[in-house]
């Protein structure tokens, strides 16, 4: 029996590969079950060694080579290696967590219940989808035709920014371009920012490609699927059975070996950035993957991120513009409703309520947008000033109306919930009142104001159950809803045919945020939600309530002039040395007290001096003073952060590679929990 020596990566924090002896045929990229301490773990072979680096007697044996799926390809492993280097995580922390549960749990292959393995069990349970009727392609306008033609004529890696006003038909450009690459025998990878956008796109994809792609060759991949469904989609991708795969950010790691086109819809959306574990950007990995594969990439948005816009202005990306709506020549009429002297009724200016009434009489739908779920942001006592506070976090608890159990106070950060106190805990006052309003309170008020209207709320609470979001959106699309109350879930991607009015409440809350990205996010959010109105009919109306009608964000929004807004912001960012003109990394420490977290960050900051002094350009990297987070405490854990910044991405990466081993040593010594985030979106 031939013995080989293999190097295996495991999902072990900040640890590199481990060597094992293997007495079975094995390939690079194949999964194996190995002993690790007293446990059994699944790992991936990344290297075949000519000889062991350690004493052979000290090396343990691979227990089982898993051959239910082909080995990961060299191109897929290259993607994992890049993500590991760039985001400063071990290779095992990249590869293993992106796999479906069944592929990374030894129990799925061991014991009496493991017969056939998880892949075989998923194959038996999964039914092939029914083939839809073939949908005829929509005739494109001149700008859409130009965009499709340029994309299809691409030679090698070509990144495109498809910048189109809302309703300009970006999806049609995606579908027409994808068809050309499918006809060449290549695969299509399509990313959307949120799970609730996948059904609409999946329906369009299946109908449009029904005559050239079998139903089972199209799959969806996201965290909302059952484990067996995710495993089936992943396994089919790794076997080369898929031609089209669409899904959320995790789909960027799908093992497609012959992609011809990658599409990232709503590329600006913050949902593409993972906020735990490997803190990767799916959009940025899509850029790298397209470059490595030598294929075109489409980044689509009506409000591109400033990073993408900057690349388009500098010529790194090719900008393709769609300047008019595909079905109607008119953009919605956006108006600001000045609330400075208005007498509001449950947050509504009287003219806004009258506009809703008018559209109801016309038989058109209205949307009320409020990006705050729950009934009210806080409960308070007017007598002594007490407010509902989470005992675990440094935030207020939110008042929620819970079906069947009345009202509860909930923390949106740690999940704590409690009954609403009958009297003030501080002064005994019995007259506690909700302060402010969320989507539940708005829904209640609208139902009282328009008792005959069919009103539906769509937010994270109303769509908690599996399939509920799809059902609710179907109700809106089929016209069974007159007034839709929603959060950011309803703001983008949806094509509501009868929606004539969008009313925006409480937009001002983002105007004066400490986050330098807040104006960019607010503009994008407002333009996206405004774009839901009047997509199929003329006369779409958007009313934005504000106490600051002269603010730059609102004034540029009135003209639907994203280029002017983005160019002003870029000039401001350049003057202040902020991204995309600098590159950042953030280290966040978590401890029982903020003093311990700050002391750790100060310690590693001082150790950075030795790394910087040995660098040829010490001024290229700057470390700020450690500071507590804005929300200091979450679930009894207090947090602080240290920002690292550089005008050079390579200089920042070199510094991190040299400095982080010291950070790891200090962290282990102090038993400090910390994590690093490259290109953070929130500071």
DRENLOSE-13919 format. One line per field, with one value per residue (C-alpha): x, z, y; residue in three letters. Coordinates in steps of 0.05 Angstrom, whole numbers. Layout:
# DRENLOSE-13919
u [X, ...]
w [Z, ...]
v [Y, ...]
residuo [ALA, ...]
END
This chain:
# DRENLOSE-13919
u [0, 29, 35, 30, 39, -13, -23, -93, -129, -180, -229, -184, -176, -111, -78, -45, -44, -30, 7, -22, -5, -53, -57, -111, -110, -122, -120, -108, -175, -207, -241, -216, -235, -176, -164, -149, -137, -194, -241, -253, -255, -266, -209, -187, -121, -82, -14, 16, 84, 144, 165, 138, 164, 160, 180, 135, 120, 88, 42, -28, -68, -123, -183, -226, -220, -287, -300, -375, -357, -300, -240, -241, -210, -146, -185, -232, -173, -140, -202, -198, -123, -135, -191, -147, -89, -130, -177, -122, -154, -126, -142, -184, -226, -242, -255, -294, -346, -370, -388, -459, -466, -467, -400, -362, -391, -358, -422, -454, -405, -396, -443, -504, -544, -489, -505, -496, -470, -504, -497, -532, -587, -597, -600, -656, -698, -691, -742, -728, -767, -823, -803, -838, -868, -817, -818, -803, -746, -767, -745, -689, -681, -618, -580, -596, -575, -509, -495, -510, -469, -408, -412, -419, -360, -314, -246, -221, -231, -275, -309, -371, -411, -482, -509, -582, -639, -690, -735, -686, -685, -618, -647, -661, -589, -567, -613, -595, -520, -526, -561, -502, -453, -499, -502, -425, -430, -408, -438, -471, -463, -513, -512, -568, -561, -621, -657, -725, -700, -683, -754, -769, -702, -707, -775, -748, -686, -725, -776, -724, -676, -727, -713, -637, -627, -660, -697, -647, -589, -612, -604, -612, -564, -574, -579, -655, -655, -661, -595, -612, -630, -565, -525, -559, -545, -472, -462, -491, -445, -384, -403, -410, -485, -507, -509, -540, -531, -561, -561, -537, -465, -446, -456, -391, -356, -396, -350, -367, -308, -330, -361, -369, -402, -411, -467, -472, -540, -547, -471, -472, -512, -480, -510, -453, -406, -404, -406, -381, -329, -293, -312, -309, -341, -376, -373, -298, -288, -330, -282, -222, -256, -274, -203, -173, -220, -210, -285, -330, -363, -427, -436, -506, -536, -576, -533, -464, -417, -366, -311, -342, -359, -287, -262, -309, -285, -212, -223, -212, -285, -325, -388, -451, -508, -583, -612, -686, -739, -752, -829, -848, -811, -825, -787, -829, -843, -802, -825, -801, -853, -829, -847, -814, -880, -928, -974, -960, -1011, -975, -915, -954, -959, -1032, -1015, -982, -1045, -1087, -1041, -1050, -1126, -1122, -1083, -1131, -1189, -1151, -1142, -1067, -1022, -983, -920, -901, -827, -800, -734, -751, -787, -827, -882, -840, -764, -771, -819, -811, -838, -855, -854, -781, -750, -740, -732, -733, -661, -632, -598, -547, -531, -520, -581, -656, -705, -756, -831, -861, -933, -932, -992, -1025, -983, -994, -935, -863, -797, -742, -669, -649, -576, -576, -648, -668, -743, -788, -858, -875, -874, -942, -910, -846, -789, -759, -817, -879, -916, -970, -973, -916, -918, -886, -838, -832, -860, -840, -873, -923, -950, -954, -992, -1041, -1052, -1064, -1114, -1153, -1148, -1166, -1210, -1230, -1160, -1121, -1056, -996, -931, -867, -807, -761, -817, -873, -827, -794, -825, -797, -835, -872, -834, -850, -923, -929, -893, -939, -998, -970, -954, -1023, -1056, -1087, -1053, -1072, -1021, -953, -915, -843, -770, -709, -734, -783, -736, -698, -705, -780, -823, -891, -936, -992, -950, -965, -942, -882, -884, -819, -821, -763, -709, -673, -647, -588, -569, -524, -495, -423, -413, -380, -417, -486, -500, -482, -527, -585, -583, -580, -637, -682, -668, -680, -745, -768, -755, -810, -863, -892, -851, -909, -953, -942, -954, -912, -905, -854, -864, -805, -820, -761, -744, -683, -708, -646, -597, -552, -576, -648, -632, -592, -644, -698, -659, -646, -573, -530, -467, -468, -480, -425, -374, -385, -377, -314, -283, -300, -271, -207, -198, -209, -168, -225, -241, -237, -174, -148, -151, -171, -170, -205, -187, -244, -231, -284, -277, -315, -295, -278, -214, -187, -205, -172, -110, -102, -110, -61, -11, -15, -11, 55, 82, 65, 121, 174, 140, 133, 205, 229, 187, 217, 156, 134, 91, 49, 11, -24, -54, -106, -118, -163, -234, -297, -351, -412, -455, -406, -438, -474, -495, -452, -390, -357, -321, -267, -233, -168, -167, -108, -104, -59, -59, -31, -68, -4, 30, -29, -29, 46, 40, -18, 19, 79, 40, -16, 29, 49, -24, -41, 14, -9, -82, -66, -26, -82, -137, -169, -224, -213, -225, -198, -238, -205, -244, -295, -361, -377, -329]
w [0, -21, 33, 16, 57, 52, 77, 101, 121, 176, 202, 260, 278, 255, 242, 178, 148, 183, 156, 155, 129, 77, 55, 3, -66, -56, -97, -82, -68, -40, 27, 81, 152, 199, 274, 309, 384, 410, 353, 282, 231, 156, 120, 49, 20, -9, -22, -34, 1, -24, 48, 117, 149, 218, 248, 212, 279, 302, 242, 247, 193, 148, 170, 107, 38, 16, -58, -64, -100, -148, -118, -118, -181, -183, -202, -142, -95, -124, -105, -34, -30, -52, -1, 53, 37, 26, 85, 131, 151, 149, 87, 127, 155, 83, 52, 105, 127, 56, 46, 60, 128, 105, 69, 131, 187, 200, 231, 161, 139, 203, 241, 223, 195, 146, 93, 24, 51, 52, -23, -41, 9, -20, -90, -70, -37, -90, -146, -213, -222, -272, -338, -346, -410, -455, -450, -512, -506, -497, -552, -527, -537, -569, -503, -480, -548, -544, -474, -494, -557, -520, -466, -515, -556, -496, -503, -437, -371, -381, -320, -338, -295, -320, -293, -307, -277, -238, -287, -344, -359, -329, -318, -393, -408, -359, -392, -464, -449, -409, -467, -513, -464, -452, -527, -525, -474, -414, -345, -315, -243, -220, -152, -118, -51, -14, -11, -26, -95, -118, -134, -184, -219, -218, -252, -306, -317, -322, -370, -414, -420, -420, -492, -484, -410, -375, -309, -268, -298, -263, -187, -131, -72, -8, 67, 67, 34, 73, 84, 33, -20, -10, -12, -76, -111, -88, -108, -177, -186, -166, -212, -271, -279, -274, -328, -288, -214, -179, -106, -51, -30, -10, -83, -103, -74, -116, -150, -223, -268, -334, -320, -380, -346, -275, -258, -193, -189, -142, -134, -85, -33, 36, 39, -5, 54, 103, 175, 213, 205, 140, 128, 53, -1, -52, -102, -95, -99, -162, -192, -174, -199, -266, -274, -257, -304, -359, -369, -369, -306, -301, -240, -244, -204, -208, -151, -157, -97, -97, -105, -169, -194, -182, -222, -279, -280, -280, -338, -299, -311, -374, -360, -398, -387, -390, -384, -395, -369, -411, -408, -398, -417, -350, -285, -222, -197, -134, -85, -16, 37, 87, 158, 196, 209, 193, 244, 236, 248, 272, 231, 168, 139, 118, 44, 45, 73, 21, -34, -9, -10, -82, -107, -71, -109, -174, -159, -153, -100, -50, -12, 55, 68, 139, 153, 225, 245, 308, 338, 369, 379, 454, 513, 559, 621, 613, 689, 703, 635, 642, 575, 561, 562, 545, 607, 564, 514, 512, 468, 479, 472, 417, 429, 386, 377, 379, 352, 408, 465, 460, 467, 483, 489, 445, 434, 361, 379, 428, 423, 494, 504, 563, 580, 579, 651, 678, 717, 709, 743, 769, 793, 791, 740, 706, 642, 600, 527, 462, 434, 358, 309, 270, 214, 260, 287, 218, 193, 252, 239, 164, 177, 223, 172, 111, 139, 72, 44, 41, 79, 85, 124, 96, 142, 179, 229, 180, 136, 191, 170, 109, 46, 78, 40, -27, -9, 13, -49, -92, -59, -78, -149, -161, -137, -73, -32, -35, 14, 27, 90, 88, 106, 60, 40, -8, -33, -89, -146, -143, -204, -176, -236, -201, -153, -165, -100, -53, 13, 53, 129, 175, 122, 161, 214, 168, 150, 209, 223, 246, 190, 131, 84, 110, 55, 1, 32, 42, -30, -55, -10, -29, -104, -102, -64, -108, -168, -148, -168, -237, -270, -316, -317, -323, -264, -212, -150, -93, -30, 19, 86, 112, 159, 117, 46, 26, 42, -16, -14, -26, -77, -122, -112, -140, -205, -205, -216, -186, -226, -196, -126, -133, -162, -104, -53, -88, -85, -11, 2, -35, 6, 71, 53, 57, 14, -44, -39, 22, 43, 113, 160, 227, 288, 339, 408, 454, 530, 595, 602, 551, 590, 575, 501, 496, 533, 484, 423, 452, 463, 392, 366, 402, 373, 303, 310, 300, 235, 209, 226, 184, 124, 71, 74, 147, 131, 83, 140, 196, 260, 296, 371, 396, 413, 441, 391, 385, 412, 467, 498, 464, 504, 564, 519, 512, 448, 422, 354, 322, 252, 205, 142, 81, 15, -16, -16, -25, 32, 77, 59, 71, 138, 159, 139, 182, 240, 251, 276, 333, 344, 348, 399, 443, 436, 458, 517, 540, 520, 481, 430, 369, 294, 234, 177, 113, 75, 131, 113, 183, 230]
v [0, 67, 119, 193, 255, 310, 380, 394, 459, 459, 510, 530, 604, 635, 568, 546, 476, 409, 349, 278, 209, 182, 109, 121, 154, 229, 292, 366, 397, 334, 333, 286, 267, 274, 270, 336, 330, 288, 309, 288, 344, 351, 387, 399, 375, 433, 400, 332, 328, 289, 278, 296, 360, 328, 261, 210, 177, 243, 249, 221, 186, 211, 171, 176, 207, 235, 222, 237, 301, 319, 352, 428, 456, 497, 559, 552, 541, 603, 643, 615, 630, 702, 712, 683, 730, 793, 786, 761, 695, 625, 585, 536, 593, 611, 543, 504, 556, 569, 496, 472, 440, 368, 375, 400, 357, 289, 263, 265, 211, 171, 125, 84, 142, 163, 110, 139, 205, 273, 286, 221, 236, 306, 277, 230, 285, 339, 342, 374, 439, 441, 473, 541, 568, 600, 676, 717, 766, 838, 886, 929, 1004, 1033, 1042, 971, 943, 980, 954, 882, 887, 914, 861, 804, 828, 829, 797, 771, 807, 868, 900, 940, 989, 985, 1051, 1059, 1098, 1057, 1021, 1028, 953, 931, 861, 855, 873, 818, 766, 784, 783, 718, 685, 698, 666, 606, 595, 591, 534, 576, 584, 646, 669, 722, 756, 795, 830, 800, 734, 765, 788, 718, 692, 748, 739, 663, 666, 712, 669, 603, 632, 667, 608, 551, 532, 524, 507, 448, 465, 425, 465, 528, 534, 584, 589, 628, 620, 617, 548, 484, 448, 395, 447, 485, 420, 398, 465, 464, 392, 404, 463, 423, 366, 415, 403, 476, 528, 585, 597, 657, 676, 722, 740, 668, 647, 681, 619, 570, 519, 536, 516, 547, 615, 660, 720, 745, 793, 833, 868, 928, 926, 984, 946, 937, 866, 842, 852, 794, 820, 759, 705, 718, 791, 789, 832, 789, 846, 853, 778, 778, 829, 785, 721, 752, 779, 711, 674, 726, 739, 800, 826, 869, 913, 941, 997, 1062, 1088, 1056, 1055, 1111, 1059, 1032, 1102, 1123, 1063, 1082, 1154, 1132, 1083, 1019, 1001, 1014, 1054, 1034, 1083, 1072, 1141, 1128, 1081, 1020, 1019, 1092, 1155, 1188, 1184, 1193, 1263, 1272, 1325, 1346, 1356, 1409, 1386, 1444, 1479, 1423, 1391, 1317, 1262, 1200, 1221, 1239, 1309, 1321, 1328, 1259, 1227, 1263, 1237, 1165, 1176, 1203, 1143, 1095, 1128, 1118, 1044, 1051, 1024, 1066, 1049, 1080, 1072, 1075, 1041, 1025, 961, 949, 991, 1046, 1055, 1063, 1067, 1127, 1159, 1233, 1243, 1225, 1213, 1137, 1100, 1026, 1001, 933, 903, 869, 924, 999, 1009, 1020, 963, 970, 963, 908, 886, 810, 771, 732, 762, 836, 883, 865, 902, 872, 886, 884, 870, 812, 786, 802, 810, 826, 848, 921, 946, 967, 1025, 1064, 1025, 1090, 1133, 1088, 1130, 1088, 1130, 1101, 1120, 1096, 1147, 1152, 1102, 1040, 1002, 967, 1033, 1063, 1002, 1009, 1083, 1073, 1018, 1066, 1122, 1081, 1025, 996, 993, 928, 944, 899, 908, 877, 878, 829, 813, 799, 755, 715, 648, 612, 629, 687, 741, 708, 702, 774, 801, 759, 792, 860, 839, 810, 874, 846, 901, 975, 1004, 972, 992, 970, 977, 972, 902, 935, 990, 956, 908, 898, 915, 935, 946, 985, 1026, 1100, 1133, 1126, 1164, 1167, 1180, 1198, 1202, 1257, 1208, 1191, 1262, 1276, 1207, 1202, 1150, 1185, 1138, 1159, 1211, 1160, 1108, 1156, 1180, 1109, 1087, 1144, 1139, 1064, 1068, 1126, 1082, 1035, 1087, 1094, 1039, 1018, 1080, 1154, 1200, 1164, 1207, 1207, 1248, 1254, 1285, 1326, 1382, 1399, 1409, 1450, 1395, 1374, 1302, 1323, 1376, 1330, 1276, 1323, 1326, 1251, 1271, 1216, 1236, 1306, 1279, 1226, 1274, 1323, 1267, 1241, 1311, 1315, 1245, 1263, 1327, 1290, 1228, 1178, 1117, 1106, 1148, 1111, 1038, 1015, 957, 953, 912, 904, 876, 848, 841, 843, 916, 968, 984, 915, 921, 990, 966, 908, 953, 1003, 947, 921, 992, 1002, 937, 962, 1013, 959, 936, 1007, 1025, 966, 987, 1030, 1076, 1082, 1142, 1100, 1067, 1104, 1075, 1117, 1116, 1060, 1083, 1050, 1032, 1077, 1019, 1001, 939, 881, 819, 840, 846, 914, 932, 979, 987, 1008, 1036, 1025, 1066, 1074, 1111, 1047, 981, 940, 978, 963, 890, 884, 917, 872, 809, 828, 857, 807, 750, 797, 814, 739, 727, 785, 763, 693, 718, 764, 715, 771, 760, 803, 803, 840, 870, 894, 948, 959, 990, 1014, 1048]
residuo [UNK, UNK, UNK, UNK, UNK, UNK, UNK, UNK, UNK, UNK, UNK, UNK, UNK, UNK, UNK, UNK, UNK, UNK, UNK, UNK, UNK, UNK, UNK, UNK, UNK, UNK, UNK, UNK, UNK, UNK, UNK, UNK, UNK, UNK, UNK, UNK, UNK, UNK, UNK, UNK, UNK, UNK, UNK, UNK, UNK, UNK, UNK, UNK, UNK, UNK, UNK, UNK, UNK, UNK, UNK, UNK, UNK, UNK, UNK, UNK, UNK, UNK, UNK, UNK, UNK, UNK, UNK, UNK, UNK, UNK, UNK, UNK, UNK, UNK, UNK, UNK, UNK, UNK, UNK, UNK, UNK, UNK, UNK, UNK, UNK, UNK, UNK, UNK, UNK, UNK, UNK, UNK, UNK, UNK, UNK, UNK, UNK, UNK, UNK, UNK, UNK, UNK, UNK, UNK, UNK, UNK, UNK, UNK, UNK, UNK, UNK, UNK, UNK, UNK, UNK, UNK, UNK, UNK, UNK, UNK, UNK, UNK, UNK, UNK, UNK, UNK, UNK, UNK, UNK, UNK, UNK, UNK, UNK, UNK, UNK, UNK, UNK, UNK, UNK, UNK, UNK, UNK, UNK, UNK, UNK, UNK, UNK, UNK, UNK, UNK, UNK, UNK, UNK, UNK, UNK, UNK, UNK, UNK, UNK, UNK, UNK, UNK, UNK, UNK, UNK, UNK, UNK, UNK, UNK, UNK, UNK, UNK, UNK, UNK, UNK, UNK, UNK, UNK, UNK, UNK, UNK, UNK, UNK, UNK, UNK, UNK, UNK, UNK, UNK, UNK, UNK, UNK, UNK, UNK, UNK, UNK, UNK, UNK, UNK, UNK, UNK, UNK, UNK, UNK, UNK, UNK, UNK, UNK, UNK, UNK, UNK, UNK, UNK, UNK, UNK, UNK, UNK, UNK, UNK, UNK, UNK, UNK, UNK, UNK, UNK, UNK, UNK, UNK, UNK, UNK, UNK, UNK, UNK, UNK, UNK, UNK, UNK, UNK, UNK, UNK, UNK, UNK, UNK, UNK, UNK, UNK, UNK, UNK, UNK, UNK, UNK, UNK, UNK, UNK, UNK, UNK, UNK, UNK, UNK, UNK, UNK, UNK, UNK, UNK, UNK, UNK, UNK, UNK, UNK, UNK, UNK, UNK, UNK, UNK, UNK, UNK, UNK, UNK, UNK, UNK, UNK, UNK, UNK, UNK, UNK, UNK, UNK, UNK, UNK, UNK, UNK, UNK, UNK, UNK, UNK, UNK, UNK, UNK, UNK, UNK, UNK, UNK, UNK, UNK, UNK, UNK, UNK, UNK, UNK, UNK, UNK, UNK, UNK, UNK, UNK, UNK, UNK, UNK, UNK, UNK, UNK, UNK, UNK, UNK, UNK, UNK, UNK, UNK, UNK, UNK, UNK, UNK, UNK, UNK, UNK, UNK, UNK, UNK, UNK, UNK, UNK, UNK, UNK, UNK, UNK, UNK, UNK, UNK, UNK, UNK, UNK, UNK, UNK, UNK, UNK, UNK, UNK, UNK, UNK, UNK, UNK, UNK, UNK, UNK, UNK, UNK, UNK, UNK, UNK, UNK, UNK, UNK, UNK, UNK, UNK, UNK, UNK, UNK, UNK, UNK, UNK, UNK, UNK, UNK, UNK, UNK, UNK, UNK, UNK, UNK, UNK, UNK, UNK, UNK, UNK, UNK, UNK, UNK, UNK, UNK, UNK, UNK, UNK, UNK, UNK, UNK, UNK, UNK, UNK, UNK, UNK, UNK, UNK, UNK, UNK, UNK, UNK, UNK, UNK, UNK, UNK, UNK, UNK, UNK, UNK, UNK, UNK, UNK, UNK, UNK, UNK, UNK, UNK, UNK, UNK, UNK, UNK, UNK, UNK, UNK, UNK, UNK, UNK, UNK, UNK, UNK, UNK, UNK, UNK, UNK, UNK, UNK, UNK, UNK, UNK, UNK, UNK, UNK, UNK, UNK, UNK, UNK, UNK, UNK, UNK, UNK, UNK, UNK, UNK, UNK, UNK, UNK, UNK, UNK, UNK, UNK, UNK, UNK, UNK, UNK, UNK, UNK, UNK, UNK, UNK, UNK, UNK, UNK, UNK, UNK, UNK, UNK, UNK, UNK, UNK, UNK, UNK, UNK, UNK, UNK, UNK, UNK, UNK, UNK, UNK, UNK, UNK, UNK, UNK, UNK, UNK, UNK, UNK, UNK, UNK, UNK, UNK, UNK, UNK, UNK, UNK, UNK, UNK, UNK, UNK, UNK, UNK, UNK, UNK, UNK, UNK, UNK, UNK, UNK, UNK, UNK, UNK, UNK, UNK, UNK, UNK, UNK, UNK, UNK, UNK, UNK, UNK, UNK, UNK, UNK, UNK, UNK, UNK, UNK, UNK, UNK, UNK, UNK, UNK, UNK, UNK, UNK, UNK, UNK, UNK, UNK, UNK, UNK, UNK, UNK, UNK, UNK, UNK, UNK, UNK, UNK, UNK, UNK, UNK, UNK, UNK, UNK, UNK, UNK, UNK, UNK, UNK, UNK, UNK, UNK, UNK, UNK, UNK, UNK, UNK, UNK, UNK, UNK, UNK, UNK, UNK, UNK, UNK, UNK, UNK, UNK, UNK, UNK, UNK, UNK, UNK, UNK, UNK, UNK, UNK, UNK, UNK, UNK, UNK, UNK, UNK, UNK, UNK, UNK, UNK, UNK, UNK, UNK, UNK, UNK, UNK, UNK, UNK, UNK, UNK, UNK, UNK, UNK, UNK, UNK, UNK, UNK, UNK, UNK, UNK, UNK, UNK, UNK, UNK, UNK, UNK, UNK, UNK, UNK, UNK, UNK, UNK, UNK, UNK, UNK, UNK, UNK, UNK, UNK, UNK, UNK, UNK, UNK, UNK, UNK, UNK, UNK, UNK, UNK, UNK, UNK, UNK, UNK, UNK, UNK, UNK, UNK, UNK]
END
